[in-house]
Amino acid sequence: MPGKLRTIARRLVKGKRPAAALDVERAEQTFYIEYLRDGMVVFDVGANVGELTLLFSRFAGSNGVVHAFEASRRVFERLSRICELAGCTRAVLNHCAVADTVGTLKLHVYSDEFSGWNTLADRPLANYNISAAPVAIEDVPSTTVDAYCSEHGIERIDLLKIDVEGAEYQVLLGARRMLAERRIACCVFEFGQTTFDMGNRPSEIRRYLEGCGYSIRNVVKGDPVFPGGDNVDDARFSLHVAVPR
């Protein structure tokens, strides 16, 4: 499987146009499989129903551990059930949002069909010609990476994966101490129109990470960092890798 994924990754779009979503997903899977090692500590922030939680648990091995975080109550129940049925014993499941504050936040919850869109942002989907709306706004507990690590005695994170529908910057802000002390070996996070829906800009994310001593690259080789820049109309879904310089 890893060899096949590597072959696919080499064929990804390399021109001026950023890679398509499927190509990004393939490159992401390839990256995880090649990067993960037995014994690693992994944070799966925005775990949803656990597809990547299970992959992380497999490749982090019996000596590793995955801390998975899911804010939606209903989705967390599904995550717990799936991990139980899969016999995933090396995952610590947390029903909470991860952001830049400890307390309670409001989560915009969509129908089961669109549960991957659950977000802290009040998204203007009509502006993107998408006819979907939240079915509820749920109060959810929140923590930060720094607070969680302090509480649980975690001194190092080998992989911090963030997929929280636009609030990736808030998660990074809540990891300021761990980042500044270079205790996060690798961070993988999404970028796209949802970033702007949350009121964030790629330029401030770049400044923040570079100020913490991290370099950023697109997970798809040859593709630009933050395709579209600070223009929401030009922003394209992409995945980025940040590592200490």
C-alpha positions in Angstrom: 0.0 0.0 0.0 2.7 2.6 0.9 4.4 2.0 -2.5 1.2 2.4 -4.4 0.4 5.6 -2.6 3.9 7.0 -3.3 3.4 6.3 -7.0 0.1 8.2 -6.9 1.7 11.1 -5.1 4.4 11.4 -7.8 1.6 11.8 -10.4 -0.1 14.7 -8.6 -0.8 17.9 -10.5 2.3 20.1 -10.6 1.2 23.0 -12.8 0.0 26.4 -11.9 -3.4 25.1 -10.7 -3.4 23.7 -7.2 -4.2 20.0 -6.8 -7.7 18.8 -6.7 -9.2 17.7 -3.4 -8.7 14.0 -4.2 -5.1 14.6 -5.0 -4.7 16.4 -1.7 -6.2 13.5 0.2 -3.9 11.0 -1.5 -0.9 13.1 -0.7 -2.1 13.4 2.9 -2.4 9.7 3.3 1.0 9.1 1.7 2.5 11.6 4.1 1.1 10.0 7.2 2.1 6.5 6.2 5.7 7.6 5.4 6.0 9.8 8.5 4.5 7.8 11.3 6.6 5.4 13.4 5.9 3.1 16.3 5.9 5.0 19.6 4.7 8.3 18.4 2.3 10.6 20.2 -0.4 11.9 17.8 -3.1 14.5 18.2 -6.1 14.0 15.9 -7.9 17.4 16.3 -11.2 17.2 14.5 -11.4 13.4 14.5 -14.9 13.1 13.1 -15.9 9.4 13.0 -12.3 8.3 13.3 -11.0 7.3 9.8 -7.6 8.9 10.5 -7.7 8.0 14.2 -7.6 4.4 13.2 -4.8 4.9 10.7 -2.8 6.9 13.3 -3.3 4.2 15.9 -2.2 1.5 13.5 1.0 3.2 12.5 1.9 4.7 15.9 1.9 1.1 17.1 1.6 -0.6 20.4 4.0 1.9 22.0 2.3 5.0 20.6 -0.8 6.8 21.6 -3.4 8.9 19.7 -5.3 11.6 21.4 -8.5 12.2 19.4 -10.8 15.2 19.8 -14.3 15.6 18.4 -16.6 18.4 19.5 -20.0 17.2 18.2 -21.9 15.0 20.7 -23.5 12.9 18.0 -20.4 12.5 16.0 -18.4 11.7 19.1 -20.8 8.9 19.9 -20.1 7.4 16.5 -16.4 7.9 16.9 -16.5 6.0 20.2 -18.5 3.2 18.7 -16.3 2.8 15.6 -13.1 2.7 17.7 -14.7 0.1 20.0 -15.7 -2.1 17.1 -12.3 -1.8 15.5 -10.6 -2.8 18.7 -8.7 0.5 18.8 -7.2 0.5 22.3 -4.4 3.0 21.8 -6.7 6.0 21.2 -7.7 8.4 24.0 -11.1 9.9 22.9 -12.0 13.4 24.0 -15.5 14.9 23.6 -14.4 18.6 23.2 -13.4 21.3 20.8 -9.8 22.3 20.7 -9.3 26.1 20.2 -7.6 29.0 21.8 -9.7 29.1 25.0 -10.7 26.7 27.8 -14.4 26.8 28.5 -17.5 26.5 26.3 -17.9 27.3 22.6 -20.8 27.2 20.2 -20.6 24.6 17.4 -22.7 24.9 14.3 -24.0 21.4 13.7 -25.1 20.1 10.3 -27.1 17.1 9.4 -25.4 13.7 9.5 -24.9 13.9 5.7 -22.7 17.0 6.2 -21.3 16.3 9.7 -17.8 16.9 8.3 -18.9 20.6 8.0 -19.5 21.0 11.7 -17.7 24.2 12.7 -17.2 27.0 15.1 -17.7 29.4 12.2 -21.0 30.9 11.1 -20.4 30.0 7.5 -21.9 32.1 4.6 -22.5 29.0 2.5 -25.0 30.8 0.3 -22.1 32.9 -1.0 -20.5 29.7 -2.3 -23.8 28.5 -3.9 -24.2 25.8 -1.3 -27.8 25.2 -0.1 -27.1 23.8 3.4 -27.6 25.2 6.8 -26.8 24.1 10.4 -29.6 22.1 12.0 -28.5 23.2 15.5 -26.0 25.2 17.5 -24.5 23.1 20.3 -22.6 24.3 23.3 -19.5 22.2 23.5 -16.6 22.1 26.0 -13.3 23.4 24.8 -9.7 23.1 25.7 -6.3 24.1 24.2 -3.4 22.0 23.1 -1.2 23.7 25.8 -3.8 23.1 28.6 -4.4 19.5 27.6 -0.7 18.8 27.5 -0.2 20.4 30.9 -3.1 18.5 32.4 -2.0 15.1 31.0 1.8 15.5 31.4 2.4 15.4 27.6 5.9 16.8 26.8 6.0 16.2 23.1 3.6 15.8 20.2 5.1 14.0 17.2 2.1 14.8 14.9 -0.6 17.4 15.4 -3.2 17.0 12.7 -5.9 19.7 12.6 -9.1 19.5 10.6 -11.6 21.8 12.2 -13.4 23.6 9.3 -11.7 27.0 9.5 -10.6 27.2 13.1 -7.2 25.7 12.5 -5.6 29.0 13.5 -7.4 29.0 16.8 -6.0 25.5 17.5 -2.5 26.8 16.7 -2.9 29.8 18.9 -3.8 27.5 21.7 -0.6 25.6 21.2 1.6 28.6 21.6 3.8 27.2 24.4 4.3 23.8 22.7 5.1 25.4 19.4 7.5 28.0 20.9 9.4 25.3 22.8 9.6 23.2 19.6 7.7 20.4 21.4 5.5 19.8 18.3 7.6 17.9 15.7 5.1 18.2 12.9 1.8 19.9 12.3 -0.6 19.2 9.4 -3.5 21.6 8.9 -6.2 22.5 6.4 -6.6 25.7 4.5 -9.5 27.0 2.3 -12.5 29.2 2.2 -13.5 27.9 5.7 -10.4 29.7 7.0 -11.9 33.0 6.0 -15.3 32.0 7.3 -13.7 31.9 10.8 -12.3 35.4 10.3 -8.7 34.1 9.8 -6.2 35.0 7.1 -3.3 32.9 5.8 -0.9 35.7 6.1 -1.4 35.8 9.9 -1.1 32.0 10.1 2.2 32.2 8.3 3.5 35.0 10.5 2.5 33.2 13.6 4.1 29.9 12.7 7.2 31.5 11.4 7.4 33.5 14.6 7.3 30.2 16.5 10.2 29.0 14.4 8.3 26.8 11.9 8.5 26.5 8.2 5.5 25.7 6.1 5.0 23.7 2.9 2.0 22.3 0.9 1.6 18.6 1.4 1.4 18.3 -2.5 4.9 18.7 -3.9 5.2 21.7 -6.1 2.0 23.3 -5.0 2.1 26.8 -3.4 1.6 27.6 0.2 -1.9 28.9 0.9 -3.1 28.9 -2.8 -5.1 32.0 -3.4 -3.5 33.9 -0.6 -5.6 36.4 1.3 -8.4 36.5 -1.3 -11.3 34.3 -0.2 -12.6 34.1 -3.8 -9.3 32.5 -5.0 -8.6 30.3 -1.9 -8.3 26.7 -2.7 -8.6 23.7 -0.4 -5.1 22.5 0.5 -3.2 20.9 3.3 0.0 22.2 4.8 2.8 20.7 6.8 4.6 22.8 9.4 7.9 21.7 11.0 10.6 23.4 13.2 13.2 25.1 11.1 
